[in-house]
Amino acid sequence: MPHGEAAAVRHSDRTDRNWKTHLMTALGYTACERGITVRFTRVIDMINRLTTAQINGTLELALKSYLKPSLLLLDELYLIDRRGADLLFQVVAARYESGSIVITTNRPFRDWGRIFDIDNTLATAMIDRLMHHGEAMVIQGNSFRTKGDNPDE
């Protein structure tokens, strides 16, 4: 993935998140093998860390750890509160055109306003920055966890 690009990986089956994590892990591993600096974290873990830093007055320092790597991999974007949405936007906006970012989610873009506590303006601004030099990858299919549950398989 060229520097400054973004991708959002979404799976249409809400029961399966694990495969996206495997895909992102493989992407990060391959990037590391090629000498690209990578940071992998779940979105909620990043938000929790940044929220704590914001409360403690060390947000600028904490943000640097998400801005420094060439490739930032953010796993499992789901419902987050207003503060979390604002912090995630700060990361995306600061990395815009300067570092690559991949976000996994099982929610389509049209639902991102609900993810960000009913803030469609913030959702639109974030999607705009992610997709300006990026692309969305939507993979259709059933969860591997439920494979075999259907007697017709």
N, C-alpha and C positions, 0 to 999 in steps of 0.2 A: 504494500500500500504506500503510494508516494506520500511524502511529507505534507502535512496539512490537509489530508483527506479524511473523510469520515464514512462510516457505514453503520447502519442500524440493522441488526439481524432479528427477524421476528418469525416465530413459528405460530401457525394458526391453531394448533391444538393446545389448549390451555392446561392440559394435564401433564405436559412434558416440558421441563426446563433443563434437564440434565444434559441433553445432547448439545444444546447451545453452549453450555459451559465447556464441554469436550472440544467443540469446534474452536472456541475462542482460546482455549489452552493450547491447542495445536498451532493456531496462528501465532500466539505469543512465543511458543517454543521455536518455531521456524524463524521468526524475526530475531530472536536471541542468537540462533545459530548463524545468522547473517550479520551479527554485530550491531543490531538495532537495539536501543535501550527501550525496555518495556516495563510497564507497571500494570498489574492485574489486581482488581479488587471488585467486590460486590458493591453496587451503588449504595446500598444502605450502610455498609461499613465506611465508605468514604464520607457519606453525609454525617454519620455519627462522629467520626473523627473531626470533620470540619466544624460541626456544631460545637463540640467541646472546645476546639481551638478558638472559635468565635467568642464563646462565653469567657474564656480565659485571656482574651486579648492577643492571641497568637495566630490569628487566621492567616495573615500574610505568609508567615513561615510555613504553616501547614499546607497552604495552597501550592507552594513551590514544589512539593513532592509529587503533585499531580500534573504540574506544568512542565517539569524537567524532562521526563522520558519522551522519546520520539513517538512512541505508540502507547496510548492509554486504553486499556481494556476494561470496560465497565460492565459487569454482569448483573443481570436480573433487575431491570428497571420496572418497578411496580409502584403502587400508591405511595406517595411521599407528601409530607406536610408542606406548608408554604415556605417555611425556613429552608427545608431540604431542597425544595424546587429552586429557590433563590441561590443556594450554594452550588447546586449542580449547574445552574445557568452560568454562574461565575467561572466555573471550570471550563465549560464548553466555550464561552465567549473568549476567555483568555487564551485558549488553545486554537481558536479560529484562525485558519491560514498559517499556523505556526507549528502544529503538531497533529498527528493522526489520532483518531479516537474511534473506537468500536463500542457500541452499546447493544446488549441483548435485552429483549423484552418479548412478551407474548401479546402485547397490545398494539393495535394499528395506530398510525399517527392520528387518526380522527378522535381517538380516546385519550390523547396525551393531555388535553385540558383537564380531564378528570384525574389523571395521574398526578398533575401538579395542582391539586386542591382547587379545581374549577378555575384555573387561570389560563384561558385560551390565548391571551396575548403573550404570556411567557412561553407557552407551548409552541406557538407559531414562531416566535423569535428563535427558540432553540432548534426547532426543526429546520428553519431557514439556514442557520449556521452549519448544522450537520450535513444538510443535503446540497449546499452550494457547490462543494467539490466532492461530494460523496454520493453514495447510492444506498438504497434499501434492498435488502435481500429477504424475501419472504419465502419460506419453505413450507410447503403443504405436506401433510402426512399425519399418520397416527403415532401416538406415543409408543416407544419401544417398551415402556413399562407395562402397557396393556396388551402387548402382542401375546397371543395365545389365549387371551380371555374369551375370544370369540371362537366357538367350536367350529365355525366354517373356515378358519385359517389353517 
